[in-house]
């Protein structure tokens, strides 16, 4: 039997047409379109026979995965954009001219996934091996389970006396998991491994989901492997080489260690009063409205070579007005509005950070911590580190005194806008507090000033 090379990519958390980005900043959703293309070129050079993607193909917004009718229903426009992103990924794979198999993960909406990928058979014989794809889900308590159709599929495959050596593909983890949270691991993990071990038919079992990855684990004839997430730097791809009934080698490729934003100067933006009007602060997306020119301003800054990061205090969480999930929804809706107004996906920020602490006014001790709340430069420092940004030439645009102090504490230049609370702030502060402070009417005027004068010394 000829050896077989399998390239595994997992957890893309892809977003291109879907507005916003993954709520985990390390997941570089909006960069995936570029990095995936780069990865496929490298895979091709490695002489890979088949590519498997083990779930979380797109980063589906929470409003789709856990719909609530309490706030504005955004499922209709977002569903269309999710389909467009699935089609984009499929087009990229087809153009790479490598056979592929794609399965869903917990961040993939099952119905929308099936609209684009439902033509794939769950069982595929390829080059002397049988690939079996499981579309398992998280059930009660968010723990993965192998139920019903998927359970019977496994049993049929393990009982088939004529089956060639099998490769099992699933999103969730079935290896011993003392150090891993239960949301990553099948409740029946021990049972799954026991049934596979008894059959002696499975050479390799591939998973994703647990972003750090888990080193290969072997029991008798079967090797289990949970690959690290592709969405975070260095964007790893794993190549498994099989020969006969054994795994000959496992090789890891690192596609890109540095962010595509490396060495860009950065402009940090406050949210409420700078990008959007103030009433949306303590509620859902119904009240969210863009300040005129915000989309154009962000697009201009990015076109001029700046990275754009949002740093916003959302103590509305700690004060008990909304949960974190609604703040995430508001950010996705804000990005949706920016793209709609600006006519381009480049009108969105590159990264969004928010704090939830409310100090002594918090409704629960969990929300008292304000260590990352402005004027702390914590999120400025995190963004610079994660995206490998250049602090020199950086700015922080805000409408409140805390924004300005945050800029100074983070070693970037402060800029005050008169929108939101900006006019009141302008009256309160003195020239001695922020020598040479630049004040502009709104974000668009501020962006144009930075582009034309941003690299001048204070």
ZADOVO-613963 format. One line per field, with one value per residue (C-alpha): z negated, x negated, y negated. Coordinates in Angstrom, 3 decimals, decimal comma, m for minus. Layout:
Z: (Z  ...)
X: (X  ...)
Y: (Y  ...)
***
This chain:
Z: (0,000  1,004  m1,828  m2,262  m3,307  m5,077  m5,819  m8,750  m9,360  m12,199  m13,759  m11,072  m12,640  m9,201  m8,672  m5,546  m4,689  m8,227  m10,121  m13,135  m14,317  m16,797  m20,371  m21,230  m19,962  m19,342  m16,706  m13,675  m11,816  m9,319  m8,349  m7,512  m3,857  m3,256  m5,519  m4,249  m0,666  m1,804  m3,702  m0,694  1,426  m1,194  m1,520  2,225  2,100  m0,586  1,820  m0,321  1,038  m0,795  m3,057  m5,991  m7,857  m11,252  m12,151  m13,118  m9,486  m10,029  m13,237  m13,406  m15,461  m18,721  m17,581  m15,060  m17,318  m20,340  m18,997  m21,437  m20,587  m23,384  m21,057  m17,362  m15,133  m13,068  m11,878  m8,367  m7,173  m9,053  m7,618  m4,069  m4,966  m6,655  m3,454  m1,464  m3,750  m3,440  0,344  0,197  m1,746  0,644  3,648  2,119  1,501  5,008  6,596  4,589  6,580  3,558  2,625  m0,581  m3,298  m5,541  m8,736  m11,026  m14,542  m17,350  m15,764  m12,538  m12,250  m11,162  m8,721  m7,030  m6,898  m5,119  m2,530  m1,239  m2,317  m2,486  0,757  m0,951  m1,749  m5,389  m4,185  m1,498  m0,326  0,860  1,795  m0,163  m3,303  m4,482  m5,769  m8,120  m8,932  m12,146  m12,559  m16,337  m18,461  m21,971  m23,877  m27,537  m29,492  m26,248  m26,365  m23,053  m22,499  m19,800  m19,471  m17,126  m13,458  m14,267  m16,822  m14,340  m11,621  m13,880  m14,754  m11,084  m10,161  m13,043  m12,262  m8,494  m7,840  m4,392  m5,467  m4,567  m7,350  m8,624  m9,392  m11,672  m11,529  m14,243  m15,775  m19,461  m21,618  m22,740  m24,279  m28,074  m29,319  m32,982  m32,231  m29,663  m30,287  m29,640  m26,838  m24,691  m25,421  m24,571  m27,624  m26,256  m25,320  m27,159  m25,504  m22,021  m22,428  m23,791  m20,815  m18,343  m20,133  m20,016  m16,272  m15,311  m12,160  m12,872  m12,080  m12,858  m14,646  m14,061  m16,101  m16,671  m19,066  m21,862  m20,516  m22,116  m20,585  m22,236  m21,360  m19,629  m21,823  m20,779  m21,967  m20,231  m16,468  m16,738  m16,995  m18,278  m17,467  m18,285  m16,143  m17,345  m16,000  m12,644  m13,485  m15,898  m15,158  m13,936  m12,061  m12,156  m9,661  m10,617  m8,050  m8,961  m6,821  m6,924  m5,687  m5,813  m9,225  m11,031  m11,292  m9,761  m10,773  m12,032  m10,803  m11,819  m9,430  m10,754  m8,095  m9,519  m12,890  m12,607  m12,115  m8,745  m10,754  m11,836  m12,306  m11,408  m13,520  m15,423  m16,081  m19,108  m19,189  m22,003  m20,964  m22,506  m21,580  m18,949  m16,538  m17,708  m19,633  m23,391  m23,852  m22,816  m25,865  m28,193  m25,732  m22,602  m18,967  m18,499  m19,836  m18,054  m15,451  m13,791  m14,169  m10,606  m8,854  m11,204  m8,494  m6,102  m8,849  m9,648  m5,966  m5,395  m8,361  m7,192  m3,607  m4,934  m6,604  m10,162  m12,185  m13,909  m17,351  m19,572  m23,331  m25,142  m28,753  m28,902  m32,587  m31,533  m32,036  m35,598  m36,339  m35,381  m32,255  m29,707  m29,603  m27,758  m24,872  m24,120  m24,054  m21,545  m19,537  m19,594  m18,246  m15,415  m14,625  m14,785  m12,256  m10,125  m10,108  m9,300  m6,316  m5,129  m5,355  m3,995  m1,302  m2,150  m4,661  m5,242  m7,206  m10,366  m13,169  m13,137  m16,770  m19,594  m23,317  m26,064  m29,855  m31,956  m35,469  m37,447  m40,673  m43,849  m41,827  m40,376  m40,786  m41,657  m42,898  m39,552  m37,932  m40,395  m38,717  m36,859  m36,250  m32,471  m32,460  m30,978  m31,940  m32,253  m29,102  m29,462  m26,183  m24,305  m25,394  m24,491  m20,994  m20,301  m21,467  m19,690  m16,326  m16,523  m16,073  m16,179  m19,180  m17,729  m15,725  m17,543  m18,717  m21,015  m20,016  m22,667  m24,024  m27,741  m30,058  m30,770  m27,080  m27,099  m30,251  m28,717  m25,697  m27,868  m30,035  m26,884  m25,327  m22,328  m21,504  m22,794  m20,526  m21,766  m19,578  m20,321  m19,685  m22,586  m25,822  m24,023  m24,323  m28,071  m28,398  m26,442  m28,912  m31,974  m31,092  m31,091  m28,632  m31,387  m31,773  m28,179  m26,605  m22,855  m22,901  m19,454  m19,429  m16,387  m15,730  m14,961  m14,029  m10,315  m10,964  m13,478  m10,981  m8,290  m10,730  m11,770  m8,165  m7,271  m10,503  m12,385  m12,190  m13,370  m16,823  m19,785)
X: (0,000  m1,314  m1,874  0,751  0,148  3,042  2,898  5,086  6,343  8,749  10,575  10,280  12,946  13,120  14,849  14,717  18,279  19,549  19,109  16,856  14,412  14,120  14,718  11,344  8,823  6,163  8,452  7,546  10,811  10,493  6,963  7,940  8,716  5,069  3,438  5,539  4,456  0,847  1,229  2,670  m0,330  m2,684  m0,575  m0,759  m4,569  m4,592  m2,989  0,098  2,678  5,755  6,700  9,114  10,671  11,891  14,477  15,146  14,832  16,440  16,855  20,653  21,981  23,648  26,953  27,210  26,004  28,075  30,863  32,835  35,899  35,164  33,243  33,303  33,326  30,126  30,359  31,617  28,750  26,121  27,271  26,730  23,219  22,372  23,356  21,126  18,196  18,747  18,831  15,646  13,810  15,082  13,923  10,453  10,221  11,376  8,813  6,016  6,575  6,149  8,838  10,547  12,994  14,672  16,644  18,454  17,560  19,464  19,020  20,640  24,409  25,498  28,218  26,101  23,110  25,239  26,435  22,880  21,141  24,045  23,076  20,120  20,631  19,945  17,806  15,155  12,659  9,443  6,086  6,654  8,069  11,623  12,343  15,337  16,738  18,722  20,938  21,221  22,588  22,505  25,647  26,692  24,197  22,359  20,573  19,931  21,858  21,915  25,622  28,111  27,006  23,356  23,303  24,830  22,425  19,478  20,892  21,449  17,914  16,309  18,346  17,636  15,462  14,407  13,358  9,886  7,929  10,016  9,332  11,963  12,653  14,504  14,305  14,292  11,692  11,816  8,336  7,804  8,569  7,835  6,532  9,173  12,604  15,530  16,885  14,005  14,316  16,953  18,870  18,418  14,745  13,567  16,307  15,447  11,804  12,692  14,975  12,339  9,631  11,718  12,350  8,689  9,837  8,931  5,399  5,871  8,530  8,299  9,936  9,743  11,698  9,083  7,058  3,682  3,880  3,039  m0,006  0,569  1,897  1,621  3,581  2,770  3,395  4,951  3,319  5,498  4,475  6,077  4,486  3,819  6,089  5,185  6,789  4,022  0,369  m1,729  1,290  0,236  0,992  0,310  m0,703  m0,092  m1,796  m0,244  m1,826  0,204  1,815  m0,383  m1,216  m4,654  m5,187  m3,491  m4,884  m3,859  m4,067  m3,912  m2,417  m2,948  m4,390  m3,853  m0,568  0,199  0,313  m3,330  m5,044  m1,960  m1,296  1,963  4,963  7,056  10,689  13,173  16,572  19,472  19,343  16,620  17,855  21,471  23,829  24,176  27,709  26,605  24,357  26,815  28,945  28,892  28,377  31,740  30,323  26,982  26,384  23,132  21,748  21,673  18,355  17,167  17,008  15,179  12,716  11,776  11,419  9,159  6,943  6,506  5,841  3,162  1,401  2,714  4,122  7,381  8,216  11,228  10,690  13,965  15,163  18,390  19,180  22,820  22,008  20,827  23,673  26,189  27,747  26,623  24,606  21,313  23,057  25,074  21,941  20,495  23,724  23,500  19,951  21,033  23,929  21,624  19,314  22,355  23,362  19,812  19,581  23,059  22,302  18,756  19,463  16,399  15,262  12,246  14,463  14,262  11,688  8,947  9,495  11,909  11,157  13,650  13,657  16,678  15,733  17,867  15,871  17,856  21,087  20,929  24,032  21,844  18,254  17,361  17,674  15,708  12,301  11,384  7,716  8,232  10,629  9,436  7,367  5,443  3,351  3,786  5,663  3,374  0,442  2,225  3,108  m0,428  m1,833  0,670  0,587  m3,107  m2,168  m4,405  m3,636  m5,550  m3,167  m0,171  2,920  5,911  9,102  11,751  14,436  13,641  10,795  10,193  9,479  6,857  5,164  5,219  3,333  0,684  0,363  0,007  m2,608  m0,502  0,797  4,254  6,853  10,186  13,295  16,262  18,860  20,374  19,159  16,309  17,575  18,072  14,628  13,081  14,561  13,360  9,720  6,964  4,113  1,685  3,242  2,556  0,042  0,496  3,760  5,345  9,129  11,297  15,026  15,465  13,719  13,512  11,834  9,523  8,587  7,782  5,601  3,699  3,120  1,773  m0,127  m0,361  m4,111  m5,043  m6,605  m4,627)
Y: (0,000  m3,456  m5,933  m8,659  m12,283  m14,015  m17,746  m18,812  m22,337  m23,001  m25,952  m28,619  m30,863  m32,481  m35,810  m37,897  m38,909  m38,244  m41,529  m41,829  m39,210  m36,382  m37,529  m35,968  m38,482  m35,829  m34,278  m36,350  m35,740  m38,570  m37,532  m33,960  m34,643  m35,587  m33,009  m30,092  m30,805  m30,935  m27,652  m25,842  m26,817  m25,352  m22,204  m21,705  m21,899  m19,194  m16,718  m16,230  m13,779  m15,057  m17,978  m17,675  m20,604  m19,446  m22,074  m25,681  m26,679  m30,068  m32,027  m32,151  m35,086  m34,160  m35,671  m32,798  m29,982  m31,051  m33,187  m35,327  m37,416  m39,895  m42,229  m43,057  m39,970  m40,034  m36,450  m37,275  m39,514  m37,513  m34,170  m35,412  m36,560  m33,236  m31,414  m33,799  m33,009  m29,246  m29,648  m31,726  m29,007  m26,339  m28,352  m28,780  m25,014  m24,150  m26,465  m24,815  m21,597  m19,288  m16,729  m17,856  m16,820  m19,409  m18,740  m21,232  m22,338  m23,998  m27,452  m26,240  m26,502  m22,975  m24,087  m26,742  m24,402  m21,794  m24,320  m24,615  m21,403  m18,935  m17,212  m15,487  m11,778  m10,814  m7,894  m8,225  m5,632  m7,266  m5,753  m2,559  m4,231  m4,898  m8,419  m8,610  m12,083  m12,655  m15,729  m15,575  m18,427  m19,825  m18,863  m19,229  m21,317  m22,152  m18,802  m17,016  m13,767  m11,100  m10,396  m8,775  m8,953  m9,524  m6,700  m4,262  m5,395  m4,596  m1,192  m0,299  m1,273  0,609  3,733  3,760  6,834  5,552  2,055  0,797  m0,979  m3,875  m7,552  m9,123  m12,856  m14,766  m18,218  m17,251  m15,521  m11,880  m11,449  m11,260  m14,741  m15,400  m18,906  m19,894  m21,413  m19,092  m21,323  m20,054  m16,323  m13,702  m12,523  m8,996  m9,497  m6,373  m4,324  m5,648  m4,738  m1,306  m0,504  m1,720  0,245  3,440  3,114  2,671  0,866  m2,785  m3,943  m7,631  m9,710  m13,481  m16,260  m20,007  m22,271  m22,491  m25,418  m24,601  m21,123  m17,799  m15,733  m12,417  m9,626  m5,982  m2,956  0,325  m0,260  m3,739  m7,178  m10,035  m13,593  m16,950  m19,667  m23,228  m25,969  m27,488  m30,848  m31,910  m32,643  m30,836  m29,374  m25,705  m22,961  m19,324  m16,710  m13,060  m10,429  m6,959  m3,778  m0,605  m0,241  m2,754  m6,459  m6,889  m10,548  m13,719  m17,040  m20,552  m23,517  m27,081  m29,302  m32,789  m33,805  m37,557  m39,402  m40,968  m44,225  m43,917  m47,306  m49,334  m52,428  m52,124  m54,344  m53,336  m54,413  m54,696  m53,306  m55,246  m58,894  m58,360  m55,667  m55,369  m57,619  m57,243  m55,753  m52,229  m51,924  m50,134  m48,193  m46,046  m47,014  m48,782  m52,040  m51,839  m54,536  m55,519  m58,996  m60,364  m59,773  m56,990  m54,313  m56,619  m57,579  m53,969  m53,111  m56,134  m55,262  m51,671  m52,736  m55,098  m52,139  m52,347  m49,478  m50,454  m49,068  m49,759  m50,092  m50,636  m50,554  m48,525  m48,757  m48,263  m44,564  m45,050  m47,449  m44,762  m46,269  m43,655  m40,397  m40,120  m38,353  m41,500  m43,656  m41,161  m41,395  m45,195  m45,045  m42,770  m45,079  m48,112  m46,444  m45,574  m49,260  m50,377  m48,014  m49,006  m52,732  m52,523  m49,950  m47,847  m45,245  m47,544  m49,940  m47,794  m47,926  m45,283  m44,322  m45,207  m45,115  m45,905  m45,850  m44,879  m46,006  m48,431  m48,653  m49,285  m49,720  m46,209  m44,051  m41,040  m40,599  m38,967  m42,400  m44,529  m44,233  m47,439  m46,654  m46,747  m49,683  m52,980  m54,924  m51,631  m51,043  m47,272  m46,771  m49,145  m47,019  m43,770  m44,953  m46,168  m42,837  m40,566  m42,347  m43,324  m46,983  m50,012  m52,214  m55,171  m57,319  m55,815  m57,688  m57,238  m59,060  m59,576  m61,870  m61,599  m62,412  m58,715  m58,144  m60,871  m59,565  m56,068  m57,417  m59,040  m55,901  m53,788  m56,077  m57,122  m60,593  m61,616  m63,228  m64,580  m64,661  m66,912  m64,208  m62,244  m63,868  m65,581  m69,162  m68,779  m67,218  m70,082  m72,570  m70,615  m69,946  m72,504  m72,889  m71,947  m68,487  m67,480  m69,871  m70,248  m68,270  m67,987  m68,569  m67,835  m67,920  m64,229  m60,988  m61,769  m65,102  m63,416  m60,695  m63,214  m65,150  m62,023  m60,954  m64,384  m65,123  m61,838  m61,356  m64,837  m65,101  m66,373)
***
